[in-house]
Amino acid sequence: MKQVDEWRVPVEQFSTHGISQEEVRARQQRTRELVAARGLDALFVVGRSFYDRPGNLAYLTNHFPPFPASVFADGMRGLGHGFLIVPVAGDPVLLADGRAYRKDMVAVADVRVSNDLVSPLIDTFADLGLARGRVGVAGEDILPAVVARELMQALPELQLVPAEDILTQQRMRKSQAEVRLLYEAAALAGTGLQAALRQLHPGRKEWDICAAGTAAALAAGADFVRYLRVHSGPLAGQSSRWPQATDRILAPGDMVTLDIIGAWWGYQFDVLRSAVVGPPDAEQRRVLEAVLRATERVLARVRPGVVVDELVSLALRSLADDGFEAYASGFVGHGIGLETVEEPYLVPGVRVVLEEGMVLCIEPSVRIPGWGGASIEQEIVVTRNGFELLTDFPARLW
């Protein structure tokens, strides 16, 4: 473990603030132009809690809804949500739940705060002259049905049309400031993993490993740690499990999957590492080397112009060549940014073409029921001629 123990986070070089209001306002202007070109009168943007689905809203406002998405009840409809209306002509209006918003960060002058966001939303559409408008929606998949229903009942001539791609296409390509924050976020993930690995000894509980890693990432400045999944023994082959850790006691020879997810100034980290309690046996080493080899082969192919499906096929072919075709997951990775999982998904059939500035999590995996499994996840940014690693935490922990 020597190389892990010597790994350090360059915290003295970290950003002291998130995305500037100037950059956010430039995004708003670019969005207006795209909305106008689509023949729409405005864009209606939906966001949810800061650790959940804030992406579209945060991208255009710097606002992260601070409360959990909560049950709708009389007078309390919309906690944990936020809505933004960006008209082609005129200034945007942000509707925030009644908890709080960061005036020093939010790049919208007209912010309307209420514990009940439904009635103010209807009023705002009318105030902006959009009661008969043709309005695109970004975040349709998280727009509460009760909000959509009451909006259409109150404004029956309002036309809402899908327009998610107006923001998706922008968000997939990160700015230099975004890449910087994502690099720093990945470093915080490494801090958490390093602390977790120091607890990886026989007799320790999954709880101990989870608590140590989570505490270290938070102490280093993470906004939050959504979870640090600690899967040991036969459960190391599961892609997800609730709760994130249990009272299972680690034994010599256990495989352990560590998957830490959280954020720094709103930009997310998602880094997975596989390890063994003690030295791996021959079969464990074969699996570990196979998933690392698959990850490295995918990385070697990354460059602008490559189709996502090609990367997925390469990962699956690599695992098949090493004898793990039957146990290879078809989920090879995803985009990351203001949300943990963004487009593009790295799954078979996706024809998205890589572009400079895209940030991806590459994570081929092997999952063997009743035995265990492994994955090595690397965060990268696509560059003009290839890629750069955002995760500089060691990949080989065996």
N, C-alpha and C positions, 0 to 999 in steps of 0.2 A: 504493500500500500504506500510505498515511499513517495511516488509521484503525486498521489492524492494528498498526502499530508503536507507536501510542499506547495500545493496549489493555493493561490491567493487571489482575492478580488481587488481590483484597483479602485477602491472606493473613493480615494481622493480625487479621481478623475470623473466622478459621476456628475450627471446633470443636476442642477439645483432647481429646475422647474420643468414642467412638461412642455407641450406644444404651445407656441406663442399665439396670442390672439391674432396677430397679423397673418400667420399661416392659416388659421381657421377662417378668417374673413376671405382670404384668397380662395379657399375651398368653396365658400358660400357663393362667391362670384362665378367660379367655374361651373358650379351646380346650376345657377340661374341660367347660364348660357346653354347648358345641356337640356334643361327643362324647356326653355324657349324653343330650341331646335326640335324638340319632340312635339311641339304644338300644344304644350300644356300651359296652364295658367299659374300653377304653383306645384311645389312638392310638399307632401305631408309625410313627416318622418316620425317613426315610433321607436322608442328606446325603453329598455327595462334595466333593472338594478345593476349597479356598477360591477358586480362580480358575475353577472349573468349575461345579458344581451344589450349592452349600452352602445354597441359599435357605431351604428348609423348616426344616432343622436350625438354621441360624443365627438364624432368626426366633424360635424358641422357646428358644434356649439362649445366644446370643452366642458359640457355638463355631464356628470355621472350621477344618475338617480341614486341617492344615498340610502334608501330604505328598501327592505325586501319587498318584492312583488307580493301584494297582500290581497286578502279577500275583499270584494266589493260589498259595501253595506251603506245604508242611508247616511249621506253626508261624508262618507269616506270611500270615494271611488277613484282609484288611480294611484294609491300609494305604491311607491317603487316603480313608477312609470314616468315618462316624460314625452312630450309631443312638441314638434317643431313644424311651423309652417313657413316655407320659403317661397314668397310670391315672386314671379318674374319681375314685376314692377313694385318696388317698395321694400321696406326692411323686414327681416324675419321676426317672428314672434315665437318665443319659447314658453311653453306651459310646464311648470315644474310642480311636483307634489309639495305638500306643505312642510316638509322637513327642513330643507336648507339647500342653498346652492352657493358655489364659490364665486363671489362677485369679482374676485381678483383674477379668475381664470376664464369665466364664461364670456364668450365673444358675441353676445347678443344684448342689445340695449333694452329691448322690450321683453321683460320676463314677467310672466303672470303666475303667481303662486297661489295654490289652493289645495285644500284637502279633498276636494271633489273636482276632478279635472274634466268631467264630461260636459257640464253646462258651460264652463268657460271656453272649452274647445268649440262648441257650437257657436257661441257668441263671437269668437275670434274669426271663424270662417266668414261669418256675416260682416264683421267689422272690416275685413279685408276685401270685401266685394266678391267673395268666392261662392256665395250661396248657389249660383248657377254655373260655377266654374268647372273646368275639366282639370282634375288634380291627380297627379301621380302619387303613389304610395310606396314608400321605402320602409319595410318592416311589417309588411302585411301579415307575415306568419306569426307575429307576436302582438298584433292589434287585438285587444280584448273584444270578444263578440258583442258584449253589451255596449261598448263604445261605438262600434260600427253600426249597430242596430239603431241606437238613439240618434246618431249623427244623420243617418239616412232618413229616419222618421221626421226629424226636425227640418232637414234640408233636402226634400225629395228630388230637387232638380240638380243637386250636386252630383257630379260624376267622379267616382274614384276608380283609377285605372292602375294596374301594376306598373311599377317603375323602379323596382329594386336594383336593376342593372345600372342605373344612373350613378349610384353610389358604389356598387360592387366593383365596377371597372376602375373607379378612382382608388378605392381602398386597397385593391390588390397590389398596386404599385406604391411602395412606401417612399416618402421623402427622406432626405438625409437626416433630418431631425428625428423622424420615426425610427429609422434604422439605428440611430444612436441609442434611443431609449430601449429598443428591443435588445440590443447588445448588452446594455446595462441590466436589463431584466434577466437575461440568460445568465449573467454573472451571479445574480442573487439566487437563481436556481442552483447554481453550483455551490454556493455557500450552504444552502440547505442540504444538498446531497452530501457534501463533505461531512457535515455534522452527523447526518444519519449514518453514514458509513462507519464513523468512529464508534457507534453503538452496536455494530453488527458482530455480535459475539454470542456463542452458545449461552443459553439461559436468559437472554434478553427477550422481552415481549415485543411484538409488532408495535404496540402502543409506545414503548420506549423509543424506538427508532423514529416513529412518526413525530412524537413530541419534540425530540431533539432537532430534527431537520426543520420542522415548522418554526420553532422558536428562533433558530439561527437565521433563517431567511427574514423573519420579522425584525429581529434585532439589527439586521443589516440594512433595513429600510424598506422592505417590501410593503406595498399598499395593503396587501392581504395575501394569505396563502389559502386558496380555495380548498386544496387538500394535498396531502402527501400520501399517495397510496403505497402501502407496504404489504406486499403479497409474498408469502413465504411457503416453501415446500411445494406440495402439489398445486397449491393455489397460485403459484407464481405464473402459471400459464393462462390465467384468466385476464381478459382485457379490461374488466372493470369488476368492482365488488363493493358492496355497501355492508358495513361501514368501511372507511378507508384503512383502518387497522383494527386488530382484535387483540385478545389476550393470549394468542397462540405464542408459545415459547419456541425460540429458534434452537435448532439442533445442528450439530456439525454435519456439513454436507448439504444443508438446505440451500436451494436456489432462492434468491430474493429479488423481486421486482420493486424498484423505487421509481415513482412517477410523481414529480412535484409540479404543481400548477399554481400560479398566482400572477401578480402584476407589479409594475413599477411605473408611477405616474400614468396609470391607466393602460400601459402597454404590457401585454401578457408574456409570461414564460411558461413553457411546457417541455420539460426535459425528463426523459426516462433512461434509467440505467439498470442493468442486470448484474447481479453479483452472486457470490457463493459464500456461505459461512465456512471459512477455511478453504483449502485447496479444492478445485473441481476434480471430479473423476473424469474418465476419458469421454463418456457420453455427454456430460455437461459441457466439457470443453468443446466438443464437436458442435453442439448447438450454439454456444456462445460465439464461436469463431464464424459459424455460418451466418448468423444474423449481422455480425459486424461486417463480414465480407459483403453481404447484400447491401447494407447501408453505404459502404464505401463505393461499390460499383454504381449505385444510383447517383451518388454525389459526383463521380467522375464524368457522368453523362450530362449533368446540369449545365445549361447555357441557354441564352435567349434563342427562341425558335424551336426548341424541343417541345413536343406534345406530351402532356401529362401521362397519357396512356402508355407512352413508350417507357417512361420511368417505372410505372407499375409493372409492366411486362418484364422489364429487366430485373426488378427485385424478385418477382415470383420465379423467374427462370433461374436466378442465382440460387434461391433456396431449393428449387427442384434439383438442380445439379448436385447439391450437397445432400440429397436424399430426404428432403423435408417437404416435398410437394404436398403431401396429404395434410400437413399441419401448418402450412403457410397461410397467414391472414391476407385477405384481399385488400384490407385497409393498410395502405403503405404510408399515409401521412396526410397533411392538410396545411392550409395557409394559417397564419397567425398574425395578430396585430392588436386591435382594441378588444378583440374577443379571442378566446383560446382556439376555437376552431372556426376558421374562415374559409372562403373559397380561395383557391380551388381544393376540392377533395382529391386526394391521390388514390383513386379507386379505378378499377377497370372500366374502360369506355369513355373516360373524361377526355374531351378533345381541346381543353384549354391549352393555349400556347404560352410557354414561359416567356416572360419579359423582364428586362432589367428592373430591379427594385422590388420584385416579388420576394416575400419572406415565407419560407416553408419549414415545416417540421417533417423530417424524413425518418420513418420508423418501421421498416420491415420487421416482422415478428414471426416467431414459431410458438405454437401453443399445442401442447400434447396433453390431452385429458388424463387426469389421474397421475401425471408425472411432473409437469411444470412447463416452463417455457422461458423465452427470453426475447428482448428487443433492445436495440441501442438507438436512441432518438437524438438526432442532430438538428439544431436550428441553423438555417442558412439564409443568406440573401443572394439572389441572382444578380450577378454583375455583368458587365459588358462582354467579358470573355469566359465566364464560368460562374463561380460562386465564391463566397467567403463564409467561413464558419462564424456564427454568432456564439455558439457554445464552445468554449475552450476547456471545459472540464473533461478530464480523461475519459475515454470511451472504453478502454480495456481495463476492467477492475479485477481481473483474474490472473 
